[in-house]
């Protein structure tokens, strides 16, 4: 099991969250901390980089739902890229893709924030 | 006296008494009224005579014959009249001046005490007007032939002529009207009485009609007609009784149906169980089964094999009554069928399990011991699927048969895949084997202490030398003595086998031979036992994925399986075992032809949600709902088939199936 690593890249009203490791319930603390930090910097669009995430379980997905609930309340847009086709399918089954549009690469995700 | 006759008598008595009381009151009151009227009449007649005397005195200064005639003509009631008695002068005192029959006769004599009384009163009061009252007296004369009849009278004194004017009348004449009232009252009473009898009889007949019907109905029911029913319209207590009776009949029919079903199940069961023990040279066999209810859940059987081999089976179904009996017959059939195809005890049980696990309902299982005696090799081969461990009496000691340490011990019908181990012991002449279900050891003495294994062992030791036919009864008798004759709540089944002589020489001690390597292992099977910590699910997931890849599943389906296995294990760890480190999660990954199954067992008592509800993301985001709860949803979406099963007191098993 590889504990999640979270790296936050803050830009003007935009933030990139680079994730690496496993998305499980253990990811909640770090992800929420990154989210809070970004929102504090007036971030309006948050982009999640899943390209180095190998495992997401239902508890990990619940962490994304918690962040989505907060983002909806704060008026923050969420984007994602780098999900494997399998996890794209899982995100779609749960309904997350409707709220967190997925892009193939970072540039596209960034562009959609504009 | 019937209830009906009692009611009629009471009703009539009430009517007659009421009428009699009312009649008596009316009669009494009318008599009083008539008496008062009569007194007024007598007084009026006397006063009339007095006025006549006054008028004649005024006109003629003496009584004239016309006056006397006029007084004589006065009639009171039927035979009443006015009599005039001379009071003065003294020499004529008591002389009747006017009288219908005895004028001129002196009645101031002791025979007429009432006349003397009047004269005495008149004289005593001197010159008074004579309104002193009236007097009843008895007419002593033969006047108008009515001697001795009671009379009443009223007198007054007309002093100028010394006349006592006395109006008298017969009481009978006066009260004649009262008597008429009396007679009419009696007639009315009789009439009302007859009417009363009629109405009372009618109402009682109406009232008692349903009772009569009920009586007839009970006779019909007693004769076996349960379709009988009573039509009731009345809403009184009898109506309620009749409705209750109809209800009772319906319940009775229902209960009878249940009893009949029980009877069918009982017969079916009796038909299935062997009636007598087989006669086999070299061994003696005896069995006894006493169901606690009409239909028990225990069973036993003898399996025929070729040569010098025969099998014994003893089992116990988790449930009694009709459903228990159904499972029992199913189990017995499955075992017999398996015994035709398989030769080892473990294979027979495994094959039976495969059939039962799909046939019997969740929460039911069958604990079975299967033993195969080989009298040529002098060995007992056996496997045990959750049944009580048989006891062996040898050389004066009683011990349990050795139990498998590597094989499964699950009862049949719980797990899809079970691997029992076949054990074996060498037999010796004089060995006594006792197979039994838990009924006898669980018999309670009214405290918390059951009869138990030690007492059963002691009992076997005590009776080891009695005839085998007698032995099961002796053991049960000991248990019953311990429980103080309490009714046993569970079925009691015992089977005893005594080895008499052996075909070939044997070892001298109890030999436990290594398990036979005939386990029905499937080549593509991987077993894992995981600790209940989150994270270990990854191992199961990887194992399942590796198996799926080997079988040729596509990469995306392998990924689907990874997620499904991971979520199933997380459920078992978190919910089934409640993260309790003492409980483990067992995972069996099997490939069979083109089917991949992953079974995840937990052995915790926790609750595993198997409700097929679809979580909604919108609700979770906007309704502040729990963001979790996706596991089951994903599992069902990602594999071809999911099956959840709860095993009472054992935990849960989830079986995931994917087809190529």
Interface residues (C-beta under 8 A of the other chain):
Chain A: X1 X24 X25 X55 X57 X58 X59 X61 X62 X63 X65 X66 X68 X69 X72 X84 X85 X86 X89 X90 X93 X94 X95 X96 X98 X99
Chain B: X534 X535 X537 X538 X556 X559 X560 X563 X566 X567 X570 X616 X617 X618 X620 X621 X622 X624 X627 X628 X630 X631 X633 X634 X637
